[in-house]
């Protein structure tokens, strides 16, 4: 038997509230006290809902009294005895949920439980069209719960139909939470996840375009003096456009262009790792200049 994954369990714990519990007494006593098994199920969006006192009845597997009608897609040929409350257990498939409940209602059922024979994923049963004629409560159980309840009903000690109690959960808010999660929370979570990935990708790209601080600090620095100025050398910083003054500290890049230390350090570590003038990469691992053609780079 397949095990539910940890993430799947966490998902249902965080976002879903179980509306109904099925209390199955192991000893057949009417008390339903200590010896009971709680089965997780989901109430339908159509039909009536359970009251505060719940519903006590005998569990009846439809196929056991009418072979071939496992899924309850047709009414029973003979309605059940109305002197007791009968809770019909049918299997998912072959017809719509509302049709199953209508057929069992016409057969004398007080409530219907629809079991999923394939998946361990509880769902809320919906129906299109007018369902005002459905007057009995119904609920859905997943594969594990369905198989366990079916086995318990087929293996009663006295051979009589199993007696169970449907109980409404005090936190009966599931339909609203379903709609809220599907229409609002789920898209918001998805968009938030996509936005976080987008920001991480932008940050990675930005970091690739920046020069490491240690590398920038290792580039040579000289002190500018007007007395040592040679004709043809730059006399101003191409970043701040201020003239070089005596005793200004200038950073010399591998391409031999010079800038104020504060100006070029900020440029290389927060903007781009390329020289602002010739676009030559200051990092030794890549000496390419992406904005210049190979012929022009050879002339720089």
FENBEL-V656599 format. One record per pair of residues at least 6 apart in sequence whose C-alpha atoms are under 6 Angstrom apart, sorted by the first residue. I is the first residue (numbers start at 1). GAP is how many residues later the second one is. D is the distance in whole Angstrom. If there is no record, write none. Layout:
i | gap | d
I | GAP | D
I | GAP | D
//
This chain:
i | gap | d
17 | 157 | 6
19 | 149 | 6
19 | 150 | 5
19 | 153 | 5
20 | 21 | 6
20 | 147 | 6
20 | 148 | 4
20 | 149 | 5
21 | 17 | 6
21 | 18 | 6
21 | 19 | 6
21 | 146 | 5
22 | 16 | 5
22 | 17 | 5
22 | 143 | 6
22 | 144 | 5
23 | 13 | 6
23 | 14 | 5
23 | 15 | 5
23 | 141 | 6
23 | 142 | 5
24 | 12 | 5
24 | 13 | 5
24 | 140 | 5
25 | 7 | 6
25 | 10 | 6
25 | 11 | 5
26 | 9 | 6
41 | 99 | 5
41 | 100 | 5
42 | 82 | 6
42 | 97 | 5
42 | 98 | 5
43 | 95 | 6
43 | 96 | 4
44 | 80 | 6
44 | 81 | 5
44 | 94 | 6
44 | 95 | 5
45 | 81 | 6
47 | 87 | 5
47 | 88 | 5
47 | 89 | 6
47 | 90 | 5
48 | 87 | 5
48 | 88 | 5
48 | 89 | 5
49 | 88 | 5
50 | 118 | 6
54 | 112 | 5
54 | 113 | 4
55 | 110 | 5
55 | 111 | 5
56 | 108 | 6
56 | 109 | 4
57 | 28 | 5
57 | 29 | 5
57 | 30 | 6
57 | 106 | 6
57 | 107 | 6
58 | 28 | 5
58 | 29 | 6
58 | 103 | 6
58 | 104 | 5
58 | 105 | 4
59 | 28 | 5
59 | 102 | 6
59 | 103 | 5
59 | 104 | 6
60 | 27 | 6
60 | 28 | 5
60 | 29 | 6
61 | 28 | 5
63 | 6 | 5
63 | 7 | 5
70 | 20 | 6
70 | 21 | 6
71 | 19 | 5
71 | 20 | 4
71 | 21 | 6
72 | 18 | 6
72 | 28 | 5
73 | 22 | 6
73 | 27 | 5
74 | 29 | 6
75 | 28 | 4
75 | 32 | 6
76 | 31 | 6
79 | 28 | 4
79 | 29 | 6
80 | 28 | 6
85 | 25 | 6
86 | 23 | 5
86 | 24 | 5
87 | 22 | 6
87 | 23 | 6
87 | 24 | 5
87 | 25 | 5
88 | 24 | 5
89 | 24 | 5
90 | 24 | 5
91 | 23 | 5
91 | 24 | 5
92 | 22 | 6
92 | 23 | 6
92 | 24 | 5
98 | 29 | 6
111 | 25 | 5
111 | 26 | 5
111 | 27 | 6
112 | 26 | 5
113 | 25 | 6
113 | 26 | 5
113 | 27 | 6
114 | 26 | 5
115 | 25 | 6
115 | 26 | 5
115 | 27 | 6
115 | 31 | 5
116 | 26 | 5
116 | 27 | 5
117 | 26 | 5
118 | 25 | 6
119 | 24 | 5
120 | 22 | 5
120 | 23 | 5
121 | 21 | 6
122 | 19 | 6
122 | 20 | 5
153 | 9 | 5
209 | 63 | 5
209 | 64 | 6
210 | 59 | 5
210 | 62 | 5
210 | 63 | 5
211 | 57 | 5
211 | 58 | 5
211 | 62 | 5
220 | 32 | 6
221 | 29 | 5
221 | 30 | 5
221 | 31 | 6
222 | 27 | 6
222 | 28 | 5
223 | 24 | 5
223 | 25 | 6
223 | 26 | 5
224 | 22 | 6
224 | 23 | 5
224 | 24 | 5
225 | 21 | 5
235 | 8 | 6
235 | 9 | 6
236 | 6 | 5
236 | 7 | 4
236 | 8 | 5
237 | 22 | 5
249 | 12 | 6
250 | 8 | 6
250 | 9 | 5
250 | 10 | 5
250 | 11 | 5
251 | 7 | 6
251 | 8 | 5
251 | 10 | 5
252 | 6 | 5
273 | 8 | 6
274 | 6 | 5
274 | 7 | 4
274 | 8 | 6
279 | 10 | 5
280 | 9 | 5
281 | 6 | 5
//
